[in-house]
Amino acid sequence: MTETKVSKTGEFSNGFVGSTTHVDVKDYYGNILKNTSDLKSNVCVAPTQPIPAHIRQALKRVHPEVTAKYYGCGLVVPECLEGCRVLDLGSGSGQDCYMLSQLVGERGHVTGIDMTPDQLEVARKFIDHHMLDFGFKKPNVDFVQGYIEALTDAGLKENSFDVIISNCVVNLSPDKKRVLSEAYKVLKDGGELYFSDVYSTGRLTQEIKDHTVLWGECLGGALWWQDLLQLAEEVGFSTPQLVTASVITVNNKELEALLGDYQFASATYRLFKVPKASSESSLVIYNGNITGAKDSLRFDCRYTFKVDEVVDVGADVANVLAHSRFREEFTFQPPGAPAGSCAVKPKVGTVNPFELALQLETASPPVATGPCCGAESSCCK
């Protein structure tokens, strides 16, 4: 795939013109930040949930120079990835791409897109190193220079990806709706956008949005979480499913003074490109074949599916399971089936990351176990 060129004003040869915000972000992540110790806050350093064992092992195999340039606010590893085509929005130095490379395997492929030449240089430098270490005969990773608001302009084809991930990057875009629209366009039918990002308790003031450091630290561009729900609906995605969330402590008195009473949370949502949901719920049974989820699958903050347990799911989730890569991982029964009388009911859920964060503060963290590779899952075959 050919590399697009960028001018001093932020314009790539494909014609998409980046704003002054894009130029500022490229400067912040290309010149000001040299490694994670240069960050002015703790927003983009810690995942919001325990890291499963097989993912920890995959991360250990990523080159230290790649890891040193990594910035993220969550863990963006959805389940059922074997054989999938995955796109990482704002891939930076490539840490998530190289971790996902191991999870999709040689039959899958991971593409990272980023607008910052310095980050891409680091990512591309270690392709051969990682492929040799993983034992792959040919690379299953590539990196593209471009804007996340202009994926097709960067040469990415429509309806070509099974999964899109993003880790603390959407907030850096001045046009979030266009980001979601482009993601929807390049996803296959049944595809998923699974991303962690920073959200606020309300719409931020223009003064906060115009502050270069606050924007670069993933705070100034944070969406009010309710606006995400509206934008997802306008673009065509399913109702966002909230997976996990944690309150962010900025840990910088100067920046905290500028932010005033606004609060921030890191949250992971999953959005699917599926047909409109019917009004019917469904009874489903998880088959237990997904790598890293042999005994149970934590789908979101409402649903944890245990193997061979009948679960009564709402229409939205039933629709997602039936029309996505998860359809082969579940057995579906009609609502009136005999097992329905003893089916597990979902927990009372929320799409508000601040509510969920408070709930999780008093809950015990889940124990995540599982092998790195599984032969039974049919994920993206």
Secondary structure, 3 states (H helix, E strand, C coil): CCCCCECCCCEECCCCECCHHHHHHHHHHHHHCCCHHHCCCCCCCCCCCCCCHHHHHHHHCCCHHHHHCCCCCCCCCCCCCCCCEEEEECCCCCHHHHHHHHHHCCCCEEEEEECCHHHHHHHHHCHHHHHHHHCCCCCCEEEEECCCCCCCCCCCCCCCEEEEEEECCHHHCCCHHHHHHHHHHHEEEEEEEEEEEEEECCCCCHHHHCCHHHHHCCCCCCEEHHHHHHHHHHHCCCCCEEEEEEECCCCCHHHHHHHCCCCEEEEEEEEECCCCCCCCCEEEEECCCCCCCCCEEECCCCCEEEECCEEEECHHHHHHHHHCCCHHHEEEECCCCHHHHHCECCCCCCCCHHHHHHHHHCCCCCCCCCCCCCCCCCCCC
